[in-house]
Amino acid sequence: MTRHVDRPAFLVGLIGEGITASLTPPMHEAEARELGLDYEYRILDLIELGRPAGHVGAIIDEARKTGFAALNITHPCKQLVVDLVDDLDPDAARLGAVNLVVFEDDRLVGYNTDWMGFRDGLLTGLPGASFEHVVQIGCGGAGAATAYALLTHGTQRLDLSDSDAARAEDLAERMRTLFPTQTIGTLGPEGLAATIPRADGVVHATPLGMLHHPGMAFDPVLLADGSWVSDVVYRPLETELLRRAAQAGHAVLDGGRMAVGQACASLRIITGMTPDGERMQRHFRALIAAEEPVDGGRSSP
């Protein structure tokens, strides 16, 4: 990453744990160059800094004094930051998670672009698909964003499943409050075999399929003809689940769409300019193709 003697017009950072391999910095910097912006993106890894997640407020304050324009926030700080900002975007408030803090004059404004990234991926990556009835497996942080995006996009029935039944029910209750006219149910793993064949699509939002976390949350043979599958994992872009679903003739949406979508939305909010989403997709996929295998890779900064 280029270092400038003078502070760039846009100095941006990412706070999180174990994030030195994040592709967000090169994505932001490459697109900013295309837009003609003086832009630098720095990693603020809690492990390298030797600081716990509880210090995130102090780190944000230090970044503001240093002259940062904004900070992306990732695990394990997204929920912690909600109570630290002065103003909260309505979608971030509903999700209870912030992945972008923008410094506006003397105020901190919190946003959540994860759900925007998934929503935009649905639009660009699954054109013409039906989202009427969707099954989602995984109800953690990524699952909250995908569920919110699906329901905002118009899904009328969303069935949530998680290995932790209480976590699935908690997310379902939160979404029912926000979307009272839509049907949001929960399923145990034993209920997937009966429900997936009736759904228009399935969203997979667990770590299964990541490098060093092989496996599939369900057998693609369960999918109905014409249904689709989305995976939030992007390392690798083609998980076993997506590969087998595609081989069976189903439309698939890889985690790269969400990863780039959230970066694109963040860049737009930070700079006020409109990034070229497809150009960012091409750059992201080139980065993935060029890198050595690394552990990790769900769709988050």
C-alpha positions as CSV (number, residue, x, y, z in Angstrom):
1,M,0.0,0.0,0.0
2,T,1.3,3.4,-1.0
3,R,2.3,5.7,1.8
4,H,2.1,9.5,1.4
5,V,4.3,12.1,3.0
6,D,1.2,14.4,3.3
7,R,-2.1,13.0,4.4
8,P,-4.3,11.9,1.5
9,A,-7.6,13.6,0.8
10,F,-9.3,10.3,1.9
11,L,-7.5,8.4,4.6
12,V,-9.6,5.3,5.4
13,G,-9.0,2.2,7.6
14,L,-10.3,-1.2,8.7
15,I,-10.5,-2.2,12.3
16,G,-10.8,-5.9,13.1
17,E,-9.1,-9.0,14.3
18,G,-6.9,-11.2,12.0
19,I,-7.5,-9.0,9.0
20,T,-4.1,-8.6,7.5
21,A,-5.2,-10.7,4.4
22,S,-8.3,-8.5,3.8
23,L,-8.8,-7.6,0.1
24,T,-10.8,-4.5,1.1
25,P,-7.7,-2.1,1.0
26,P,-6.7,-3.0,-2.6
27,M,-10.3,-2.9,-3.7
28,H,-10.9,0.5,-2.3
29,E,-7.5,1.9,-3.5
30,A,-7.8,0.6,-7.1
31,E,-11.3,1.9,-7.6
32,A,-10.4,5.3,-6.0
33,R,-7.5,5.6,-8.5
34,E,-10.0,5.0,-11.3
35,L,-12.2,7.8,-9.9
36,G,-9.2,10.1,-9.7
37,L,-9.1,10.3,-5.9
38,D,-6.2,10.7,-3.5
39,Y,-7.1,7.8,-1.3
40,E,-5.2,5.6,1.2
41,Y,-6.5,2.6,3.1
42,R,-4.8,1.2,6.2
43,I,-5.3,-2.0,8.2
44,L,-5.7,-1.6,12.0
45,D,-5.5,-5.2,13.1
46,L,-6.3,-5.7,16.8
47,I,-3.9,-8.6,17.0
48,E,-1.0,-6.7,15.6
49,L,-1.9,-3.6,17.7
50,G,-2.0,-5.8,20.8
51,R,-5.3,-4.4,21.8
52,P,-8.7,-6.0,22.7
53,A,-12.0,-5.4,20.9
54,G,-13.1,-3.3,23.9
55,H,-10.5,-0.7,22.9
56,V,-12.3,0.0,19.6
57,G,-13.7,3.3,20.8
58,A,-10.3,4.6,21.7
59,I,-8.9,3.4,18.3
60,I,-11.7,5.2,16.5
61,D,-10.9,8.4,18.5
62,E,-7.2,8.1,17.7
63,A,-8.0,7.7,14.0
64,R,-10.2,10.7,14.0
65,K,-7.4,12.8,15.6
66,T,-5.0,11.4,13.0
67,G,-7.1,12.7,10.2
68,F,-9.0,9.6,9.0
69,A,-12.1,10.2,6.9
70,A,-13.8,6.9,7.7
71,L,-13.3,3.4,9.1
72,N,-14.7,0.1,8.1
73,I,-15.4,-2.2,11.1
74,T,-15.4,-6.0,11.1
75,H,-15.4,-8.9,13.5
76,P,-15.4,-8.7,16.5
77,C,-16.4,-5.0,16.7
78,K,-19.5,-4.5,14.6
79,Q,-21.9,-4.7,17.6
80,L,-19.6,-2.7,19.9
81,V,-19.5,0.3,17.7
82,V,-23.3,0.7,17.6
83,D,-23.2,2.4,21.0
84,L,-20.2,4.6,20.2
85,V,-21.5,6.6,17.2
86,D,-23.4,9.9,17.5
87,D,-25.7,9.1,14.6
88,L,-26.9,5.7,13.3
89,D,-28.2,5.1,9.9
90,P,-31.7,3.5,10.2
91,D,-30.6,0.2,8.6
92,A,-27.6,-0.1,10.9
93,A,-29.9,0.5,13.8
94,R,-32.3,-2.2,12.7
95,L,-29.5,-4.7,12.2
96,G,-27.7,-3.7,15.5
97,A,-24.3,-3.8,13.7
98,V,-22.1,-1.1,12.1
99,N,-19.4,-1.9,9.5
100,L,-18.7,1.7,8.5
101,V,-18.0,4.8,10.6
102,V,-17.8,8.1,8.8
103,F,-16.3,11.2,10.4
104,E,-18.6,14.1,9.6
105,D,-17.5,17.3,11.2
106,D,-17.5,16.5,15.0
107,R,-19.8,13.6,14.7
108,L,-19.5,9.8,14.1
109,V,-22.0,8.4,11.7
110,G,-22.5,4.6,11.7
111,Y,-23.7,2.6,8.6
112,N,-24.1,-1.0,7.7
113,T,-23.2,-1.8,4.1
114,D,-23.1,-5.6,4.4
115,W,-26.8,-5.9,3.7
116,M,-26.5,-3.5,0.8
117,G,-23.7,-5.7,-0.7
118,F,-25.9,-8.8,-0.6
119,R,-29.0,-7.0,-1.9
120,D,-27.0,-5.6,-4.9
121,G,-25.5,-9.1,-5.5
122,L,-29.0,-10.5,-5.8
123,L,-29.9,-7.9,-8.3
124,T,-26.8,-8.2,-10.5
125,G,-25.9,-11.9,-9.9
126,L,-29.4,-13.5,-10.1
127,P,-31.3,-11.5,-12.7
128,G,-34.9,-12.7,-13.1
129,A,-34.8,-15.1,-10.1
130,S,-37.7,-15.5,-7.8
131,F,-37.2,-14.6,-4.1
132,E,-40.7,-15.3,-2.9
133,H,-39.7,-18.2,-0.6
134,V,-36.1,-18.6,0.6
135,V,-34.4,-20.9,3.0
136,Q,-31.4,-19.5,4.9
137,I,-28.8,-21.6,6.7
138,G,-26.8,-19.6,9.2
139,C,-28.0,-16.9,11.5
140,G,-24.9,-15.1,12.7
141,G,-23.6,-11.7,11.7
142,A,-23.5,-12.4,8.0
143,G,-26.9,-14.2,8.3
144,A,-28.5,-11.1,9.9
145,A,-27.4,-9.0,6.9
146,T,-28.5,-11.5,4.3
147,A,-31.9,-12.0,6.0
148,Y,-32.5,-8.3,6.2
149,A,-31.5,-7.9,2.5
150,L,-33.9,-10.7,1.4
151,L,-36.8,-9.3,3.3
152,T,-36.1,-5.7,2.1
153,H,-35.9,-7.1,-1.4
154,G,-39.4,-8.6,-1.1
155,T,-39.0,-12.2,0.1
156,Q,-42.4,-13.2,1.4
157,R,-41.4,-16.3,3.3
158,L,-38.0,-16.8,4.9
159,D,-37.2,-20.0,6.7
160,L,-34.1,-19.6,9.0
161,S,-32.0,-22.5,10.2
162,D,-28.9,-22.6,12.4
163,S,-27.1,-25.3,14.4
164,D,-27.9,-23.1,17.4
165,A,-31.7,-23.1,17.5
166,A,-31.8,-20.1,19.9
167,R,-29.8,-18.0,17.5
168,A,-32.2,-18.8,14.7
169,E,-35.2,-17.9,16.8
170,D,-33.6,-14.7,18.0
171,L,-32.9,-13.5,14.4
172,A,-36.4,-14.6,13.4
173,E,-38.0,-12.5,16.2
174,R,-35.9,-9.5,15.2
175,M,-36.9,-9.8,11.6
176,R,-40.6,-10.4,12.4
177,T,-40.6,-7.1,14.3
178,L,-39.1,-5.3,11.3
179,F,-41.2,-7.0,8.6
180,P,-44.5,-7.8,10.2
181,T,-46.4,-8.5,6.9
182,Q,-43.9,-11.2,5.8
183,T,-43.6,-14.8,7.1
184,I,-40.4,-15.7,8.9
185,G,-40.1,-19.2,10.3
186,T,-37.3,-21.3,11.9
187,L,-36.2,-24.8,11.0
188,G,-34.0,-27.4,12.7
189,P,-31.4,-29.1,10.5
190,E,-33.8,-32.0,10.3
191,G,-36.4,-29.8,8.6
192,L,-34.2,-28.8,5.7
193,A,-34.9,-31.9,3.6
194,A,-38.6,-31.2,3.6
195,T,-38.4,-27.4,3.1
196,I,-35.6,-26.8,0.6
197,P,-37.4,-28.6,-2.3
198,R,-40.3,-26.2,-1.9
199,A,-38.2,-23.0,-1.9
200,D,-37.2,-20.7,-4.7
201,G,-33.7,-20.4,-3.4
202,V,-31.3,-21.1,-0.5
203,V,-28.8,-18.8,1.1
204,H,-25.8,-20.4,2.9
205,A,-24.3,-18.1,5.6
206,T,-22.1,-20.3,7.7
207,P,-18.3,-20.9,7.5
208,L,-18.7,-24.3,5.8
209,G,-16.9,-24.4,2.5
210,M,-14.2,-21.9,3.5
211,L,-10.6,-23.0,3.0
212,H,-9.8,-25.4,5.9
213,H,-13.5,-25.6,6.7
214,P,-14.7,-28.1,4.0
215,G,-18.2,-29.4,3.8
216,M,-21.7,-28.5,2.8
217,A,-24.7,-27.5,4.9
218,F,-27.1,-29.5,2.7
219,D,-27.1,-31.8,-0.3
220,P,-27.8,-29.8,-3.5
221,V,-29.9,-32.8,-4.7
222,L,-32.7,-31.3,-2.5
223,L,-33.0,-28.2,-4.7
224,A,-36.1,-27.8,-6.8
225,D,-35.8,-27.4,-10.6
226,G,-35.2,-23.7,-11.3
227,S,-34.1,-22.8,-7.8
228,W,-30.9,-20.9,-7.0
229,V,-28.2,-21.1,-4.3
230,S,-26.2,-18.2,-2.8
231,D,-23.1,-18.6,-0.6
232,V,-21.5,-15.9,1.5
233,V,-18.1,-17.6,1.4
234,Y,-15.6,-16.1,-1.1
235,R,-12.4,-18.0,-0.4
236,P,-12.8,-20.0,-2.5
237,L,-15.3,-18.3,-4.8
238,E,-16.5,-21.7,-6.0
239,T,-17.4,-23.7,-2.9
240,E,-18.3,-27.3,-3.1
241,L,-21.9,-26.3,-2.6
242,L,-21.9,-23.9,-5.5
243,R,-19.9,-26.2,-7.8
244,R,-22.3,-29.1,-7.3
245,A,-25.4,-26.9,-7.6
246,A,-24.1,-25.4,-10.8
247,Q,-23.3,-28.8,-12.2
248,A,-27.0,-29.7,-11.5
249,G,-28.1,-26.7,-13.6
250,H,-29.0,-24.3,-10.8
251,A,-28.2,-20.6,-10.8
252,V,-25.6,-19.7,-8.2
253,L,-24.4,-16.5,-6.5
254,D,-20.9,-16.6,-5.0
255,G,-19.7,-14.6,-1.9
256,G,-17.7,-12.3,-4.1
257,R,-20.8,-10.3,-5.0
258,M,-21.5,-9.5,-1.4
259,A,-17.9,-8.7,-0.6
260,V,-17.6,-6.3,-3.5
261,G,-21.0,-4.9,-2.9
262,Q,-20.3,-3.8,0.6
263,A,-17.0,-2.3,-0.4
264,C,-18.7,-0.4,-3.3
265,A,-21.4,1.0,-1.0
266,S,-18.8,2.0,1.6
267,L,-16.7,3.8,-1.0
268,R,-19.8,5.6,-2.3
269,I,-20.8,6.8,1.2
270,I,-17.2,7.9,2.1
271,T,-16.5,9.8,-1.1
272,G,-19.9,10.8,-2.5
273,M,-18.9,9.4,-5.8
274,T,-20.4,6.4,-7.7
275,P,-17.9,3.5,-8.0
276,D,-18.1,1.1,-11.0
277,G,-19.3,-2.1,-9.4
278,E,-18.5,-4.4,-12.3
279,R,-15.0,-2.9,-12.5
280,M,-14.6,-3.6,-8.8
281,Q,-15.8,-7.2,-9.3
282,R,-13.2,-7.8,-12.0
283,H,-10.5,-6.4,-9.8
284,F,-11.6,-8.5,-6.8
285,R,-11.7,-11.7,-8.8
286,A,-8.2,-11.0,-10.2
287,L,-7.0,-10.6,-6.6
288,I,-8.6,-13.8,-5.5
289,A,-7.1,-15.7,-8.5
290,A,-3.6,-14.3,-7.8
291,E,-3.4,-14.9,-4.0
292,E,-2.0,-17.9,-2.2
293,P,-4.6,-19.9,-0.3
294,V,-5.4,-18.3,3.0
295,D,-7.8,-19.3,5.8
296,G,-10.9,-17.2,6.0
297,G,-13.2,-15.6,3.5
298,R,-16.7,-14.8,4.4
299,S,-18.2,-11.7,3.0
300,S,-17.1,-9.0,5.3
301,P,-14.5,-6.3,5.0
